[in-house]
Amino acid sequence: MFRLAIRTLPVFAVIIGFAMFLAAYMNFSGVRSAYLDLIRSRMAMVAESIGTDVSTAHALGIRLTEQTTLPGLLARQAASDPLTLSIDVLSEDGTVVFSSDAGRVGVPDRAGDDPGAFRDERRLVNDFGAPVGAVLVRLDRGTIDGTIDGLRRDILNGAIPAGIGAVIAGSLACLLLLTGLHRRARRSATGAGDDPIAHAATEMERLGLDARP
């Protein structure tokens, strides 16, 4: 019994521990995806709103460079979200025409030179489908990554005690099961003795069969 428990319990503990680790990982992946989807949705809504204003003005004959009310609009939108680095309106060639960050105005935007930003860009076209420019929303990637790391720590801190508890509970359940099986086997062996015929008769009686000829 002791040797069987020594061989079996570690296997059960490893299986339960792996299952808890997998559950924690799946939980984190789901939370991370939901958080990033929420951020992308919010960025898309901001870009869509500003893009609609730009397209409407352009349809009325106001060229992109003449839409002087845009800086105020961009500044208000950027101030409403602390994650925002800037909201930019780009020309066809990618140069920043208007921005909530005055230091970016007149600078060509290059995604490869902007690793610290989480970006969402919406292309703008006129009524004929020709490109007019783009709206670019930039969020602080470092803050977003920090929030994700915090979620990971919270889930891990909750999963470790739960995993330890599950391993202990599962091992105890396995031990009780092995103990019950061992006792049953001993009772069966003790009741039948060393006589194989008596042992067979005992088993047939237990199964409700008539052992008489």
Secondary structure, 3 states (H helix, E strand, C coil): CHHHHHHHHHHHHHHHHHHHHHHHHHHHHHHHHHHHHHHHHHHHHHHHHHHHHHHHHHHCCCCHHHCCCHHHHHHHHHHCCCCEEEEEEECCCCEEEEECCHHHCCCECCHHHCCCEEEEEEEEECCCCCEEEEEEEEEEHHHHHHHHHHHHHHHHHHHHHHHHHHHHHHHHHHHHHHHHHHHHHHHHHHHHCCCHHHHHHHHHHHCCCCCCC
